[in-house]
Amino acid sequence: MISVTDKAKEKIVELRTKEGKTTDPNIRVSVKGGGCSGLMYDLNFDESIQPADQVFEDKGVKILVDKKSLLYLLGTTLDFSDGLNGKGFQFINPNASRTCGCGESFSV
């Protein structure tokens, strides 16, 4: 399961509204090679569900994940921070053994 905090949901809905979209907010979360720790998170809006996708729903947000990324993301919570230490989406990933200082890359 992948979940979203209330703060992350609010920001997803806000961004979706700014784009002029009125449909339910579907987001695609994936993992790609790169970053200073070896793997990077990728987060986008996506209207199309692929046959091999795993679909989770939390707080009315559909989260689309491909099979490869799911291995790295199970149990992850998507949060949003707008505090003094930075602004943006954060991944709270129990599978990550190490993360970089910016929080955008990790290793297992």
Kinemage of the C-alpha trace (Angstrom):
@kinemage 1
@onewidth
@group {chain A} dominant
@subgroup {mainchain}
@vectorlist {calphas} color= white
{ca met a 1} P 0.000 0.000 0.000
{ca ile a 2} L 1.062 3.549 -0.692
{ca ser a 3} L -0.658 6.308 1.239
{ca val a 4} L -0.925 10.093 1.211
{ca thr a 5} L -1.137 12.487 4.121
{ca asp a 6} L -3.912 15.068 4.339
{ca lys a 7} L -1.396 17.806 3.499
{ca ala a 8} L -0.236 15.943 0.365
{ca lys a 9} L -3.822 15.400 -0.761
{ca glu a 10} L -4.594 19.110 -0.329
{ca lys a 11} L -1.589 20.056 -2.475
{ca ile a 12} L -2.421 17.461 -5.155
{ca val a 13} L -5.984 18.794 -5.413
{ca glu a 14} L -4.689 22.386 -5.487
{ca leu a 15} L -2.229 21.655 -8.304
{ca arg a 16} L -4.848 19.718 -10.216
{ca thr a 17} L -7.286 22.624 -9.957
{ca lys a 18} L -4.617 25.076 -11.174
{ca glu a 19} L -4.247 22.902 -14.288
{ca gly a 20} L -7.978 23.250 -14.891
{ca lys a 21} L -8.647 19.564 -14.330
{ca thr a 22} L -11.848 18.636 -12.565
{ca thr a 23} L -11.498 14.864 -12.569
{ca asp a 24} L -10.282 12.909 -9.557
{ca pro a 25} L -6.564 13.408 -8.925
{ca asn a 26} L -4.635 10.395 -10.227
{ca ile a 27} L -0.914 10.482 -9.575
{ca arg a 28} L 1.795 8.196 -10.863
{ca val a 29} L 4.632 7.424 -8.483
{ca ser a 30} L 7.677 5.655 -9.863
{ca val a 31} L 11.333 4.979 -9.173
{ca lys a 32} L 14.075 5.680 -11.704
{ca gly a 33} L 17.823 5.256 -11.650
{ca gly a 34} L 19.795 8.382 -10.808
{ca gly a 35} L 20.389 10.925 -8.097
{ca cys a 36} L 23.232 10.967 -5.627
{ca ser a 37} L 21.966 7.847 -3.825
{ca gly a 38} L 21.253 5.712 -6.907
{ca leu a 39} L 17.445 5.816 -7.186
{ca met a 40} L 15.099 8.767 -7.661
{ca tyr a 41} L 11.403 9.278 -7.057
{ca asp a 42} L 9.213 10.505 -9.905
{ca leu a 43} L 5.763 11.981 -9.318
{ca asn a 44} L 3.355 13.076 -12.064
{ca phe a 45} L -0.315 13.402 -12.862
{ca asp a 46} L -1.446 10.595 -15.162
{ca glu a 47} L -4.883 9.926 -16.588
{ca ser a 48} L -4.076 6.560 -18.146
{ca ile a 49} L -3.917 3.362 -16.137
{ca gln a 50} L -1.679 0.759 -17.777
{ca pro a 51} L -2.596 -2.957 -17.629
{ca ala a 52} L 0.404 -3.801 -15.418
{ca asp a 53} L -0.152 -0.908 -12.979
{ca gln a 54} L -0.988 -1.440 -9.355
{ca val a 55} L -3.641 1.047 -8.265
{ca phe a 56} L -4.000 2.215 -4.680
{ca glu a 57} L -6.508 4.718 -3.385
{ca asp a 58} L -6.085 6.768 -0.252
{ca lys a 59} L -8.152 9.790 0.792
{ca gly a 60} L -9.744 9.898 -2.667
{ca val a 61} L -6.409 10.032 -4.507
{ca lys a 62} L -5.642 7.200 -6.928
{ca ile a 63} L -1.967 6.273 -6.879
{ca leu a 64} L -0.655 4.450 -9.960
{ca val a 65} L 2.553 2.418 -9.630
{ca asp a 66} L 4.310 0.195 -12.183
{ca lys a 67} L 5.404 -3.285 -11.069
{ca lys a 68} L 9.129 -2.495 -10.961
{ca ser a 69} L 8.669 0.611 -8.825
{ca leu a 70} L 6.271 -1.150 -6.480
{ca leu a 71} L 9.125 -3.247 -5.082
{ca tyr a 72} L 10.806 -0.071 -3.816
{ca leu a 73} L 7.668 1.808 -2.772
{ca leu a 74} L 5.557 -0.596 -0.719
{ca gly a 75} L 4.644 1.010 2.578
{ca thr a 76} L 5.633 4.503 1.443
{ca thr a 77} L 3.713 7.589 2.559
{ca leu a 78} L 3.604 10.678 0.362
{ca asp a 79} L 3.691 13.909 2.378
{ca phe a 80} L 3.963 17.605 1.561
{ca ser a 81} L 6.036 20.116 3.492
{ca asp a 82} L 5.966 23.876 3.106
{ca gly a 83} L 8.101 24.679 6.113
{ca leu a 84} L 11.357 26.581 6.469
{ca asn a 85} L 13.485 23.580 5.498
{ca gly a 86} L 12.068 23.370 2.039
{ca lys a 87} L 8.901 23.051 0.097
{ca gly a 88} L 7.630 20.086 -1.803
{ca phe a 89} L 6.502 16.510 -1.762
{ca gln a 90} L 8.390 14.120 0.485
{ca phe a 91} L 8.489 10.344 0.390
{ca ile a 92} L 8.536 8.561 3.738
{ca asn a 93} L 9.865 5.227 2.544
{ca pro a 94} L 10.501 2.425 5.058
{ca asn a 95} L 12.454 0.504 2.378
{ca ala a 96} L 15.128 3.184 1.956
{ca ser a 97} L 18.334 2.416 3.805
{ca arg a 98} L 19.888 5.755 2.858
{ca thr a 99} L 18.542 9.037 1.459
{ca cys a 100} L 20.337 12.078 0.138
{ca gly a 101} L 20.148 15.470 1.806
{ca cys a 102} L 17.504 16.795 -0.592
{ca gly a 103} L 15.269 13.748 -0.074
{ca glu a 104} L 14.807 13.149 -3.788
{ca ser a 105} L 17.012 10.091 -4.081
{ca phe a 106} L 17.551 6.965 -2.009
{ca ser a 107} L 19.111 3.532 -1.936
{ca val a 108} L 17.934 0.185 -0.566
